[in-house]
Amino acid sequence: MSKILVVDDEAIIILQLERRLSAMGYTVAGMAASGKDAVDMARRIQPDLVLMDIVMPGKMNGIEAAKIITGELDIPVVFVTSFADDTIIEKAKSVRPYGYIVKPFNVLEIKAAIEVALFRKATEQEEQRLRKSAEEKISQGMEDGTLAQDGISYLDLPEIKSILLKDIFTDIVLFLYTDQIAKDPIFKFALEEGIKKGGRNLFAYFQSTLPKFFPKEIQKKELYTHRIKRNEVFALLPVLEKCTESLLNAGTTNSLQILLDFSETEEFDDILAIRKLLLSKKENGIPVSGIIALNIGKIDHTLIKSLAEGIPKIIVSTGKETTLSFAHHTFPAESVSVVSQSTIDDVVKKSLEPVVLSLLDKPISGYDIVHEIYNRYKVLIPQARVYTLLHDLMENGYLEIRVSGKSKLYCTTEKGKKHISQKLNDFKQVFQHILGSGSGINAGINDKK
């Protein structure tokens, strides 16, 4: 049960808060009527959180008291005050409070503010614990010489990062995830890029809504789909054999791009057999590449190690807000770059035109363009900016509108296809001229916070 210190110079407010907090299951560990009393009591009782008024009698107001309590005692403070003018809010922000409630308040506001503040503090403490543990391991590794075997630590990277990964269809990539929701934008991007590359594309899955986005490609046999049934993972082996048979013919220019999503892992031996088959095909010169994806929520590190053997490129995603990163020391460092999300924001927002043009290779709505930019780059673009670019393209005859159900889809005209191709090439040449030939312009951007 969380202990809370209530600070206010009005006795009625203190009694009201005490009654409401007790009813919500919190313990009111102390009450104070001035900034000085609040600091003294916080030092003595060490509460989990302080609800602090700002304007109080005495030499020390609530903001000054909060500065000492947060700085010296590391206790979160939530301001509860009648004042909400800009000057006071700016002063309050200087002590980094965990919340700001304006009187008169209600029970839900108080409870929400307390729960968010306690959760935020617990999260910060856990992050500090993990960071300290990691730093100790790194320090120990540097002392005994084992650090080089475990790979490089990225503790000093920005809190939110993005991975810029080169062409995923030059090798087999192992994608390990724990969040079912976070994988779909990445899978959709991979399927689109595979179809653009040509050759054969195989998407095997237990459950997925992605095939509905590719009806024409499936009909044209540009994309083959295979539903994996429970207890029948082994049935994927003959499918892969059939897909690679004709690639043995001399002089063939075709290739096979795969996306195999094993969201169920009970048949792990069969998954290992599939990995072994694909690696053997690649060793025999058959052009096979793409992604083997696996839900690692139900398997331990020993199984992950056995699965990763022989696969150099490994990506890990542990949540929607977690960085995509490589987790294997054999990952070729030259094929990955790590940059802050703020840099991605700047580039996408300032270079919006080529980003939008690159998405016009198929009929698409303005809303879907905004949504796709967010899925790929985690950057929110105002719809007005996107529609302004689309309107200009229509005015010049490069786009036309087709109605599909309730949606208006923007489609490129023959004139538009030539214009967009030339324009994208122009952008590429300018970027290469500015940054140099080693800039990695063709890198694909994959995001996770």
Long-range contacts (C-beta under 8 A, 24 or more apart in sequence): 1-25, 1-26, 1-27, 2-26, 2-27, 2-48, 2-49, 2-114, 2-118, 3-27, 3-29, 3-45, 3-46, 3-47, 3-48, 3-49, 4-28, 4-29, 4-47, 4-48, 4-49, 4-50, 4-51, 4-114, 5-29, 5-30, 5-31, 5-32, 5-38, 5-41, 5-42, 5-45, 5-47, 5-49, 5-50, 5-51, 6-30, 6-31, 6-32, 6-50, 6-51, 7-31, 7-32, 7-33, 7-34, 7-35, 7-37, 7-38, 7-50, 7-51, 7-52, 7-53, 7-56, 7-62, 7-65, 8-33, 8-51, 8-53, 8-56, 8-80, 9-33, 9-34, 9-53, 9-56, 9-57, 10-53, 13-53, 13-80, 13-103, 17-51, 17-80, 17-110, 20-107, 20-110, 21-110, 24-107, 24-110, 24-111, 24-114, 26-114, 33-57, 34-58, 34-60, 35-59, 35-60, 35-61, 35-62, 35-64, 35-65, 36-60, 36-65, 38-62, 38-65, 38-69, 39-65, 39-68, 39-69, 42-69, 42-73, 42-75, 43-72, 43-73, 46-73, 46-75, 47-75, 48-75, 48-76, 48-118, 48-121, 49-75, 49-76, 49-77, 49-78, 49-98, 49-114, 49-117, 49-118, 49-121, 50-75, 50-76, 50-77, 50-78, 51-78, 51-80, 51-110, 51-114, 52-77, 52-78, 52-79, 52-80, 52-97, 53-79, 53-80, 53-81, 54-79, 54-81, 54-83, 54-88, 54-92, 55-81, 55-82, 55-83, 63-91, 63-92, 63-94, 63-95, 66-92, 66-95, 66-97, 67-94, 67-95, 70-95, 70-96, 70-97, 76-117, 76-118, 76-120, 76-121, 78-113, 78-114, 78-117, 80-105, 80-110, 131-155, 149-329, 150-329, 151-327, 151-328, 151-329, 154-325, 154-338, 157-323, 157-338, 158-340, 158-341, 158-342, 160-321, 160-323, 160-340, 160-341, 160-342, 160-449, 161-323, 161-325, 161-338, 161-339, 161-340, 161-341, 162-323, 162-324, 162-338, 162-339, 162-340, 162-341, 162-343, 162-344, 162-377, 162-378, 162-445, 162-446, 162-447, 162-448, 163-315, 163-323, 163-324, 163-325, 163-326, 163-336, 163-337, 163-338, 163-446, 163-447, 163-448, 164-336, 164-337, 164-338, 164-339, 164-440, 164-443, 164-444, 164-445, 164-446, 165-315, 165-324, 165-335, 165-336, 165-443, 165-444, 165-446, 166-335, 166-336, 166-440, 166-442, 166-443, 166-444, 167-442, 167-444, 168-193, 168-289, 168-290, 168-291, 168-444, 169-193, 169-194, 169-197, 169-255, 169-257, 169-289, 169-290, 170-289, 171-289, 171-312, 171-313, 172-258, 172-278, 172-279, 172-282, 172-288, 172-289, 172-290, 172-291, 172-292, 172-311, 172-313, 173-290, 173-291, 173-292, 173-311, 173-313, 173-314, 173-315, 174-291, 174-292, 174-293, 174-294, 174-307, 174-308, 174-311, 174-313, 174-314, 174-315, 175-291, 175-292, 175-293, 175-294, 175-314, 175-315, 175-317, 176-293, 176-294, 176-296, 176-304, 176-314, 176-315, 176-316, 176-317, 176-327, 177-293, 177-294, 177-295, 177-296, 177-316, 177-317, 177-318, 178-295, 178-296, 178-297, 178-317, 178-318, 178-319, 179-317, 179-318, 179-319, 179-320, 180-263, 180-295, 181-320, 182-317, 182-319, 182-320, 182-448, 183-261, 183-293, 183-317, 184-208, 184-209, 184-210, 185-375, 185-376, 186-317, 186-324, 186-446, 187-259, 187-261, 187-291, 187-293, 188-213, 188-375, 189-375, 189-376, 189-444, 189-446, 190-259, 190-290, 190-291, 191-223, 191-259, 193-444, 194-223, 194-257, 194-259, 194-290, 195-222, 195-223, 196-361, 197-255, 197-257, 198-254, 198-255, 199-254, 199-255, 199-256, 199-257, 199-287, 200-224, 200-243, 200-254, 200-255, 200-256, 200-257, 201-256, 201-257, 201-258, 201-259, 202-226, 202-239, 202-240, 202-243, 202-256, 202-257, 202-258, 202-259, 202-260, 203-258, 203-259, 203-261, 204-228, 204-236, 204-239, 204-258, 204-259, 204-260, 204-261, 205-260, 205-261, 205-263, 206-230, 206-261, 206-262, 206-263, 206-264, 207-263, 208-261, 228-262, 228-264, 230-264, 230-266, 231-266, 231-267, 233-262, 233-267, 233-270, 233-271, 233-274, 234-267, 234-270, 234-273, 236-260, 236-270, 236-274, 237-270, 237-273, 237-274, 237-277, 240-274, 240-277, 240-278, 240-281, 241-277, 244-281, 244-286, 244-288, 247-286, 247-287, 247-288, 248-286, 254-287, 255-287, 255-288, 255-289, 256-286, 256-287, 256-288, 256-289, 256-290, 257-289, 257-290, 258-288, 258-289, 258-290, 258-291, 258-292, 259-290, 259-291, 259-293, 260-290, 260-291, 260-292, 260-293, 261-293, 262-292, 262-293, 262-294, 262-295, 263-295, 264-295, 265-294, 265-295, 265-296, 265-298, 265-299, 266-298, 268-299, 268-303, 271-307, 272-306, 272-307, 275-307, 275-310, 275-311, 279-310, 279-311, 315-446, 317-448, 319-448, 320-448, 320-449, 321-448, 321-449, 322-448, 322-449, 323-448, 323-449, 324-446, 324-447, 324-448, 337-440, 337-443, 341-378, 341-447, 341-449, 344-377, 344-378, 344-379, 344-445, 344-447, 345-379, 348-373, 348-377, 348-379, 348-381, 349-379, 349-381, 351-427, 352-381, 352-385, 352-386, 352-389, 353-389, 353-423, 353-427, 354-423, 354-424, 354-427, 356-386, 356-389, 356-390, 357-420, 357-423, 357-424, 358-424, 360-393, 360-399, 360-410, 360-412, 360-416, 360-420, 361-412, 363-402, 363-404, 363-409, 363-410, 363-411, 364-409, 364-410, 365-407, 365-408, 365-409, 365-410, 366-390, 366-408, 366-410, 376-445, 376-446, 376-447, 377-445, 377-447, 378-447, 378-448, 378-449
